[in-house]
Amino acid sequence: MEHDRLNSPSTSVIKLEVMGHHLHFSQDPNSQHLGTTVWDASVVLAKYLERNCRRGRFSPSKLKGKRVIELGAGCGVAGFGMALLGCDVITTDQKEVLPLLSRNVERNISRIVQGDSNSDLFGSIKVAELDWGNEDHISAVDPPFDYIIGTDVVYAEHLLEPLLKTIFAVSGPKTTILLGHEIRSTAVHEQMLDMWKKHFDVKSIPKSKMDIKYQHPSIQLYVMSPKPSTVSGETVQQSIEAKIGKTPRNDSDETCREPHTDSLGADDVLEDTILEKLQQGELSDWETRRYGSMAARLLKDVKIS
């Protein structure tokens, strides 16, 4: 059977097993909004939580009843990862994305409650509109939260400032921030990390802690917490503007494409191995989706005369 690529027009539903539950996430890669696609960083984050939930900070005993907000939720994959560990999740996005997000939430709550797997640990998950920086939307979700999560929420420079301001607005002094990011522009990625490190203690999760199957050299996971000296209000705004102002905007950096291999070490993926697996039909669904996505981005830049 031929595997569909993640972003193929024929792929309307992504099926994913998380914590023993078989979840279905509808997507619409052909829409005009990036939030209607299941991006791979959300899958990596959900499977990371699954792998690390037996003990430590992401165990159900530590997470039960914790309040979580998911920013730029898209199809809602990462939010379900936290809800299945006992958290009360508010999953948010822009108005245009909410119908698809709501359908995914309703469908998967039903699957969890009616499924054969143990659903006693399941917390809750609700949908809310949140445009970054919108004070009314922020007030309506009733911050602060114990956890802020997000995956593939930054792909262009102009999103950095509103994301940071929104993180400050919904966080408290003990909030933990868990973000997944696929590097498409090294310039945006470096500026993002510089900005985060100015205000947060940032730890990069090593690949050895991720699910052995659901990971990729270009997908990074970060755990962050506010620095004791971090303050909100005018000081934060001034520091954001100073940081933004130091880096000239380059529209070419905003193009969503696979990052340069020399900065990521992605050349470690051997072409001969990929071709051999393709010929023998041994590629897993995840590998097929990752290589298909990479090939699609490469072909996007090929001009046929």
Protein Blocks (a to p, Z undefined) as FASTA:
>chain_A
ZZddfklcklmbccddeehiacdddddfkbcbfklcccfklmmmmmmmmmmmmgcjkbfk
lmgopacddehklnommmmmmmmnopacdddddfklmmmmmmmmmmmmmmmmmmmbdckl
pccdddddddehiaklmmmnopadfbdcdehkbfbfklmmmmmmmmmmmpcfkbccdddd
ddfblklmmmmmmmmmmmpccddddfklmcfklgcfklccddddddfklcehjllmmmmm
mmmmmpccdfklmpccdddfklnopmmpcfklmmmmmmnopacfklmmmmmmmmmmmmmm
pccZZ
